[in-house]
Amino acid sequence: MPTDSTDPVDPKTSTTPADDDVTFDYPVTFRINRIAYFTVPMVALVVVLLVGASPWFAIALVVPVVLWLWIHRLRTVVTENGLRAVRMFSTTEIAWSEVAGLQFPKWSSVRAVLTDGNRVRLPAIGFRDLPALSIVSGGRIPDPFEAARSAK
């Protein structure tokens, strides 16, 4: 799942979190790709066609608005102190000391596995975001691509 991160770090040019030329300002926000907003007018067009078929579908006019709000709200924010998972109706703060690792379910979003065994979904984080996430986390979250490169 591609994301649209406001992180200025390019994981292709930065090899390790210890690079001196890598600078960024906290908080670093990982968002859903802006292309997702393209679905809003498409859904609105379908809803307008449905309303034309029957006025009872007018209640469905709320669907494009809710979709826009959902896309706009979902994000994961990385700070000096930890992670903040912002979902549609809730926000979860996770301190770095509570993060035991990450879990990548096959058909679901990335989850932070906590030291107590609980799991917290991290919206807008994908596997390809791991190099950037490793850099902004200060190495607390390891970069599997770097481990594979160093193993060769």
Secondary structure, 3 states (H helix, E strand, C coil): CCEEECCCCCCCCCCCCCCCCCCCCCCEEEEECHHHHHHHHHHHHHHHHHHHHCHHHHHHHHHHHHHHHHHHHCEEEECCCEEEEECCCCEEEEEHHHEEEEECCCCCCCEEEECCCCEEECCCCCHHHHHHHHHHCCCCCCCHHHHHHHHC
